[in-house]
Structure formats: structure tokens, C-alpha cells
């Protein structure tokens, strides 16, 4: 009996090992245990993107003012309609029940034209109010429960955690447990563009699109965990650097550290950049180029697209003054962060 049990156990282990070995390679790995308190609060059905928004608090406040004003205007219109309706709808309802009110109509004293005009006018009022409250009332409610609650809890910080979750329209079509291994189209078209450096140059509040929505509750919880580090608990802010989070039945939560891969790729290209310049006796150009990039990237406001273009133009002039075709050289080494910036 014991031998049979051991044989069955061995077969199970072998099957599990074989199953694991048969899985295709993927950038997703088990997340660090320190992230578990945050992961426990997420829905296993969704795909999540996390990163750190380093835009200035003043800029974030300016972005936030626009939806505040819009939702305030919508609330004013709805409040006016409620105030107006308090005088119209009770009287109208009472008139329907047979009581004499300001909305009562003596049909026998009206012409057909007057009667039709009254019907059309009241139908228009009902239609407008119905559309207002069904289409626009959810806006300020969602805004208060989402962005306002989020800002009330965390304020405007120099470094903020941004959590995005997949929209149901495409997430429900994913083959659970398999898509991260087999569905290259989804990774290429939905995930990678959403975590590209160009995309993350925007502040987190404006990253809502057809594929991803902000998870305000998750962002509040994430910052609450980070704030606990003041007492020696919680999660360090850097653990929320750019990554993709996915849940599977076999392995639980998995993480793809996109930012770490980008940094490694950037270091490799930087070394290739230096080696190629050294091979043509121009290694000093590498250090002058590094100084140029560092100067522009440390200016107030960060390394904006405008500063990137300026740095690339100055680098082009610097290289060509030394007889090096910068555009061709840049293509030969595969470019780096600026490989999408126009060099002309």
C-alpha cells in the first residue's frame, strides 16, 4: 500500500514537472512576497499595469481642474433640473390623479393645436430630464467615488502609484492561463503599447483609454501600504515600478517587470554605443554625449519630448563636428530612448 502511494506520488510529481517544463518561455515570473498584501486586494480576473508617475504635483493639479469643472457644471445643471422638477412633477402627478393643480388642463376648452403643443412640450421635458439623469447623473457620482476619493486620500505627490486594469470588452476574450504564453497579438497590441516609455510620459490621470481604466481603489490601497513604511511595515514605493500583473490558476499571481527589462536593454545599448565610438577612436564623444543628456534630463520638469528633441539635435551637431554621421551611427547601434525622435 505504501509503495503504491509512493508510486502515485512520484507519477504526480513527474506529471507536474513535465507540465511545467512544457510551458513556453514568458517574461512573467512569481512576484516578490512583499507585494502579496497588495495583490490580495486585486481581482484575479483582470490584467493590471502598475507604474510610478513622477510628474510635478503642480502639473497634476492642473490636469485635475478640468474634470472638476466639468463635473461641477454637470452637477449644477442636474441640481437646477431637480429644483425645477420639484414644482412640476408633483403637480403633474396630482393632476393625473384628478386633483386640480397648476399642471391641470381643461381639454374641452382647448383646440386640437393647443392640445398637441402641450403634449409635445411636456413630452420634450420628460425626454430631456430622462436623458439628463440616465446619461449624466452617473458622471459626477463616479467622479466623486473615483478621482475625488483618490485625491482626497493621497493628495498630489511628486511620485504617485498608478494602477490600471483591463477593460472587460477585451479581457473576457482572453484564454485564461494560456494567453500570456500563446497570445502574442494581445501582448503586442494591448499590453506593450500601454507600458511603453512614450505612453508613460503622460501623467497617470490621462492614461484611460479603450483598453485600460484606472483602478482608483487599488491606487489608494497601494499608497496606504507605502505609507506604512514609515513605521517599518508596508511596501517600498519602488516595488510598484513599471510592471504587468496577471493571475493564473496554476501559479497564482505573476509579474513582468517591464522597467527592469528596459533598463537592462538600455545598459546593453549604452555599452554598445561606447564600444563603437571607441573602435573609431572617438570615445571622448561618448562622455560628452552623456554629459549633454544628463544636463537636459535634470532640468526642472524632467526629460520632456521637447528636451529630448533638443538633446538629439545638439548631439547630432556635436558628432558631425567630429566627422561622425550621427544619424547613421544611431541606427547602427539600434538607438536608445530617442530612437523614435526625428533627427532631421
C-alpha distance (Angstrom), angle and dihedral (degrees) to the residues before:
residue distance angle dihedral
X1 . . .
X2 3.81 . .
X3 3.80 90.9 .
X4 3.79 91.3 50.8
X5 3.80 90.1 50.3
X6 3.81 91.2 50.3
X7 3.82 91.3 48.4
X8 3.82 90.5 50.9
X9 3.80 90.6 48.1
X10 3.81 91.1 49.2
X11 3.80 90.8 49.9
X12 3.81 90.9 50.5
X13 3.81 91.5 50.0
X14 3.81 90.7 47.5
X15 3.81 91.6 49.4
X16 3.79 91.0 48.0
X17 3.80 91.8 48.4
X18 3.81 91.5 47.6
X19 3.80 90.7 48.5
X20 3.79 90.8 50.7
X21 3.80 92.6 47.0
X22 3.80 91.3 50.4
X23 3.82 92.8 58.9
X24 3.81 111.9 105.7
X25 3.77 119.4 -117.1
X26 3.79 115.0 -84.3
X27 3.80 135.3 174.0
X28 3.82 88.9 -126.6
X29 3.82 116.0 104.2
X30 3.79 136.9 166.8
X31 3.82 110.6 -71.3
X32 3.80 121.3 -121.5
X33 3.79 112.8 -88.4
X34 3.79 90.5 -120.5
X35 3.83 88.9 72.3
X36 3.80 93.3 56.1
X37 3.85 96.2 96.4
X38 3.80 88.3 56.7
X39 3.81 95.0 43.1
X40 3.80 92.0 51.3
X41 3.81 89.5 65.6
X42 3.83 95.1 53.7
X43 3.79 127.9 91.8
X44 3.83 111.3 -108.0
X45 3.81 89.0 -146.7
X46 3.81 94.9 65.6
X47 3.77 136.2 71.4
X48 3.81 113.8 -128.9
X49 3.80 134.0 -157.0
X50 3.79 121.2 -161.8
X51 3.78 131.6 -174.7
X52 3.81 140.9 145.0
X53 3.81 119.1 -101.4
X54 3.81 108.7 -145.7
X55 3.80 99.2 179.3
X56 3.80 116.7 129.9
X57 3.82 116.7 -87.7
X58 3.81 90.0 -123.6
X59 3.79 90.8 57.9
X60 3.81 91.0 48.6
X61 3.79 90.4 51.4
X62 3.79 90.8 52.4
X63 3.80 90.7 51.9
X64 3.78 90.9 49.3
X65 3.81 94.8 52.6
X66 3.82 94.3 68.3
X67 3.85 97.6 59.7
X68 3.81 89.4 40.1
X69 3.81 90.8 57.7
X70 3.80 92.4 43.0
X71 3.79 94.1 51.4
X72 3.79 91.0 43.1
X73 3.81 89.6 55.1
X74 3.81 91.0 48.6
X75 3.81 90.0 49.7
X76 3.80 91.1 51.5
X77 3.81 91.9 52.3
X78 3.80 91.7 48.1
X79 3.81 91.3 46.8
X80 3.80 90.5 51.8
X81 3.79 91.1 50.4
X82 3.82 91.0 49.2
X83 3.81 90.2 50.0
X84 3.80 91.6 48.3
X85 3.80 91.8 44.5
X86 3.81 91.1 54.4
X87 3.80 87.4 69.7
X88 3.80 97.7 38.4
X89 3.80 111.2 38.8
X90 3.86 100.0 47.4
X91 3.82 90.0 49.3
X92 3.78 90.8 45.9
X93 3.80 92.4 49.1
X94 3.81 91.1 48.9
X95 3.83 90.1 49.9
X96 3.80 89.8 53.6
X97 3.81 88.3 54.3
X98 3.80 90.0 54.5
X99 3.79 102.1 -98.4
X100 3.79 121.7 132.2
X101 3.82 110.3 -111.7
X102 3.77 139.5 148.4
X103 3.82 88.2 -85.7
X104 3.82 94.7 53.6
X105 3.79 116.2 116.9
X106 3.80 127.7 -156.5
X107 3.77 97.7 -141.5
X108 3.80 94.0 -173.2
X109 3.82 91.1 60.5
X110 3.81 94.4 51.8
X111 3.75 131.5 85.7
X112 3.77 118.7 -129.1
X113 3.81 90.3 -105.9
X114 3.81 92.8 53.5
X115 3.79 91.3 45.6
X116 3.83 92.4 51.5
X117 3.82 91.3 47.5
X118 3.83 90.9 53.6
X119 3.81 91.1 48.6
X120 3.83 92.2 48.5
X121 3.82 93.1 46.0
X122 3.80 93.4 50.7
X123 3.80 92.0 43.2
X124 3.81 88.8 53.1
X125 3.82 91.2 50.6
X126 3.81 91.5 49.7
X127 3.81 91.9 47.2
X128 3.81 94.8 48.2
X129 3.79 92.8 47.5
X130 3.80 91.9 46.4
X131 3.81 92.2 51.6
X132 3.79 92.5 44.2
X133 3.77 94.2 53.9
X134 3.79 98.6 37.7
X135 3.81 96.3 44.6
X136 3.80 104.7 30.3
X137 3.80 107.5 25.9
X138 3.85 91.9 74.5
X139 3.82 90.0 56.7
X140 3.82 99.5 70.6
X141 3.81 90.6 35.9
X142 3.81 92.1 55.2
X143 3.78 90.5 41.6
X144 3.80 92.5 54.7
X145 3.80 94.0 43.8
X146 3.81 92.4 45.2
X147 3.83 122.1 26.2
X148 3.83 97.1 16.7
X149 3.81 93.0 49.1
X150 3.80 89.6 45.9
X151 3.80 93.8 51.5
X152 3.79 92.3 42.0
X153 3.80 90.0 56.2
X154 3.81 101.9 41.6
X155 3.81 104.5 18.2
X156 3.81 117.6 -158.1
X157 3.80 112.4 -42.4
X158 3.81 132.6 -177.7
X159 3.82 89.2 -123.2
X160 3.79 118.0 31.0
X161 3.79 131.7 178.4
X162 3.79 113.5 -121.7
X163 3.81 118.9 -160.7
X164 3.79 120.5 -172.9
X165 3.79 126.3 -175.8
X166 3.80 130.1 -158.6
X167 3.77 118.6 -100.0
X168 3.78 117.3 -115.4
X169 3.82 92.7 -123.2
X170 3.81 92.2 77.2
X171 3.80 103.4 12.8
X172 3.82 92.8 69.2
X173 3.81 90.1 57.6
X174 3.81 93.1 60.0
X175 3.79 119.1 107.8
X176 3.79 99.5 -121.1
X177 3.82 115.2 -128.3
X178 3.83 91.2 8.9
X179 3.78 110.6 55.7
X180 3.82 96.0 78.5
X181 3.82 87.8 58.2
X182 3.79 101.6 36.3
X183 3.80 111.8 19.1
X184 3.80 102.4 80.6
X185 3.81 91.7 160.6
X186 3.82 92.9 62.1
X187 3.79 92.8 47.2
X188 3.80 91.1 46.5
X189 3.82 98.1 43.0
X190 3.81 104.5 30.7
X191 3.80 109.9 23.4
X192 3.81 109.0 31.0
X193 3.85 96.8 49.5
X194 3.82 90.0 49.7
X195 3.83 92.6 58.0
X196 3.80 99.0 36.5
X197 3.83 116.9 125.5
X198 3.79 90.2 -116.4
X199 3.80 91.6 55.0
X200 3.79 93.9 45.6
X201 3.78 91.3 54.7
X202 3.80 84.9 83.4
X203 3.78 120.9 81.4
X204 3.80 114.2 -98.5
X205 3.81 94.7 -114.4
X206 3.82 91.9 66.6
X207 3.82 97.0 45.9
X208 3.81 94.1 93.8
X209 3.81 110.3 118.9
X210 3.81 142.3 146.2
X211 3.82 92.4 -67.8
X212 3.81 105.2 34.8
X213 3.79 136.6 41.4
X214 3.79 129.8 -170.7
X215 3.81 116.3 -104.4
X216 3.81 100.1 -145.3
X217 3.80 95.1 178.8
X218 3.81 90.8 52.9
X219 3.82 90.9 49.8
X220 3.80 91.1 52.1
X221 3.82 90.8 49.5
X222 3.79 91.7 47.0
X223 3.80 92.3 53.8
X224 3.79 90.9 45.6
X225 3.81 88.3 56.6
X226 3.81 91.3 47.3
X227 3.82 91.1 49.7
X228 3.81 88.9 56.6
X229 3.81 89.2 68.1
X230 3.81 87.4 79.6
X231 3.80 85.6 71.2
X232 3.78 94.1 43.5
X233 3.82 93.8 -97.9
X234 3.80 136.4 88.9
X235 3.81 128.7 49.9
X236 3.79 128.8 -49.4
X237 3.80 114.0 -114.8
X238 3.81 92.5 -122.8
X239 3.81 90.2 65.0
X240 3.82 86.6 73.1
X241 3.81 94.0 60.3
X242 3.81 116.1 134.8
X243 3.80 110.4 -49.0
X244 3.80 145.5 135.7
X245 3.83 120.4 -124.3
X246 3.80 123.3 -156.9
X247 3.80 131.8 170.7
X248 3.82 123.0 -142.1
X249 3.78 131.4 -178.0
X250 3.80 93.5 -127.8
X251 3.80 101.4 45.0
X252 3.79 105.5 17.3
X253 3.80 114.5 -139.8
X254 3.81 118.4 8.2
X255 3.79 128.4 -171.1
X256 3.79 134.3 -154.0
X257 3.79 110.7 -159.0
X258 3.79 98.3 -149.0
X259 3.80 94.8 173.0
X260 3.80 92.5 53.7
X261 3.80 91.2 52.8
X262 3.81 91.5 47.9
X263 3.80 91.3 50.8
X264 3.81 91.3 49.7
X265 3.80 91.1 48.5
X266 3.81 89.8 47.8
X267 3.83 91.7 51.4
X268 3.80 91.2 49.5
X269 3.79 91.7 51.0
X270 3.79 91.1 45.3
X271 3.80 90.3 55.4
X272 3.80 90.7 47.1
X273 3.81 88.6 50.0
X274 3.79 91.9 53.6
X275 3.83 94.6 43.7
X276 3.80 92.5 51.4
X277 3.80 92.2 50.1
X278 3.82 90.3 47.3
X279 3.80 89.9 51.3
X280 3.82 90.4 60.9
X281 3.81 94.5 41.4
X282 3.81 95.0 -105.3
X283 3.80 102.2 109.6
X284 3.83 90.6 130.2
X285 3.82 87.0 66.5
X286 3.79 88.6 63.0
X287 3.80 93.2 58.9
X288 3.80 92.8 44.4
X289 3.80 89.3 50.4
X290 3.82 91.0 49.9
X291 3.82 90.5 51.1
X292 3.81 89.5 50.6
X293 3.83 93.1 51.3
X294 3.81 92.5 44.6
X295 3.80 91.7 51.2
X296 3.82 93.6 52.0
X297 3.81 95.2 41.5
X298 3.81 93.9 52.3
X299 3.81 94.9 54.1
X300 3.84 117.8 112.9
X301 3.79 110.0 -81.1
X302 3.79 95.5 32.0
X303 3.79 132.9 -107.3
X304 3.80 96.7 -34.9
X305 3.83 122.2 -176.6
X306 3.80 88.9 -103.0
X307 3.80 91.6 54.5
X308 3.80 90.0 45.3
X309 3.80 90.7 55.4
X310 3.80 90.6 46.3
X311 3.81 91.2 50.4
X312 3.80 91.7 48.9
X313 3.82 91.9 50.5
X314 3.80 91.6 49.3
X315 3.81 91.0 46.3
X316 3.79 89.8 51.1
X317 3.82 90.7 53.2
X318 3.81 90.9 45.8
X319 3.81 93.9 52.3
X320 3.77 95.9 42.6
X321 3.81 90.3 50.9
X322 3.81 85.0 62.2
X323 3.80 92.9 47.6
X324 3.82 96.5 -102.3
X325 3.81 120.6 132.2
X326 3.81 97.5 -131.1
X327 3.82 97.0 -168.9
X328 3.81 92.7 52.1
X329 3.79 91.9 41.9
X330 3.82 90.8 51.0
X331 3.79 91.3 51.9
X332 3.81 92.4 47.3
X333 3.80 92.8 57.8
X334 3.80 92.8 42.7
X335 3.81 96.0 -111.1
X336 3.78 124.3 -105.0
X337 3.78 132.3 -133.1
X338 3.78 89.6 -27.4
X339 3.78 98.2 50.0
X340 3.80 89.8 110.4
X341 3.79 94.7 50.5
X342 3.77 118.5 103.5
X343 3.78 110.1 -109.2
X344 3.81 95.9 -170.0
